[in-house]
């Protein structure tokens, strides 16, 4: 059934009417090695692989990839992951791609086929989670209902103009949970925000709102603002972190920060007052409004 195509290399091109395909006229055809065995190990790692078991529908595999930017080589890698996992485990296999900007999310969601448009053969079309479909959670009570989706929301909306309010809701929600629950959330959020400006904001929010935690990140943040062994240095460092958080929220929201507002914020050493100003900075219409109730 297949040797005839090796005997007559142009046979496939002459089947276009039978197969109802707009095949081009082939100028040259070449027989390639048919051994697809990998003679040397090729390292390929999917970011995360889960098996999801359901009493009703059986099991499926979910491959999860974090994608920070467009990469023309990725669809072929994703197709390899899915076909390999399908072959190895014999289970339905799905792909989820997590993105932090709409452009990358739209690119990742496009169907890509291994063959030409008229013979797609193997198509890859991931499910995509990103700022285009993840909810914006700015209510601490809503964030506290389920911390994992709230964390994913914060990470995927890292470049959102409302990221200050999103992160503030998450840090507030973490105040009332055990340290062993909060620690991984703190770390995942810090790593997920990468080197964006939002990461600095998260670090200052952790220093101000979660100063009683002893996680690696919170300890690192507090170490930056204190003189070793001096309680007054620690207090000063927290005040500086709180002031920086307030100014960063205002600036990220595009609000003008007059010099008198900046001076008042940076000169304040009262942590409770700073916390109140930070809460108002998330929704204030102007920088001056953070002092409205005083």
C-alpha positions, 0 to 999 in steps of 0.5 A: 500500500505504500511501496508504490509511492516510493516507486513512482515519486509523482504518484501522490501529485497525480491523485489531486482529483481523486483526493479532492486536494489542490495539490501543487505540481511537484518539481522533484520528489526525494525518498528520505530515511523512514526510520523515525527511531531517536538514536540519541536522547532528545531532552524535552520537558513540559513545564507541568504535567497532570493526570486528572481522574474522573469517576464519570469520564475516566482520566486525561493528561493536562500538559501546562506551559508558561509562555512569556512571548511569541516563539515560532518554534513552540507549536511544533514542540507542543505538538511533540509533547501532546503526541508523545504523551498520547502515545506513551500513556494512551490517554486523551491529552490536552494542553494549557498555555498560561500567558501574561499579555494579550498579544502572546495569548492571542498568538498561543490560541491560534490553531497551527497545523503540521501540514499545509492549509488544505492538509492540516493532518496534525493540528495543535490548538491549546487552551489559553489562560491569560489577561483576556479571560482571567478575572480581575480580583480586587476584593480581598474577600473574593480573593480569600475564597480561593487563593490559588485562582486569586494568585493566578489572576495576579500573575496573569494580570502583571501588566494590568493598570489595576495590578496595584489593586489586584496585589493589594487584595491578595496581600490583604487576603493572606493576613488571615491564613496560616503561614504555611498556606501563605508562604507558597502563595507569596513565593509563587506571586513574586516569581510569577511577576518576574522582573516587571514593576509589579514585582517591586510593588508585591515585595513592598506589600509583603513587607507592610501587610505580612510583616509577621510572616517568616517566609524566605521572601518576606525575610529577604524584603525586611533584611533590605530595610533594616540594620542587623540587630537594631529594632529601630532599623527594622521599623525604619525599613518597614516605613520606607517599604510602606512609603515606597508601596504607596508611591508605586501604586499611585504612579502605576495608576497614572496619577500625578504625585505632587512633591508635598504628597511625596514628602508627607508619605516618605516622612511618615513613620507610623505603620498604621497610617501608612497602611491606611494611605496604601489602602486608599491609594488603590482607589483614590482619584488623585494622590491627595485623596489618600489623606481625605479622612484625616 
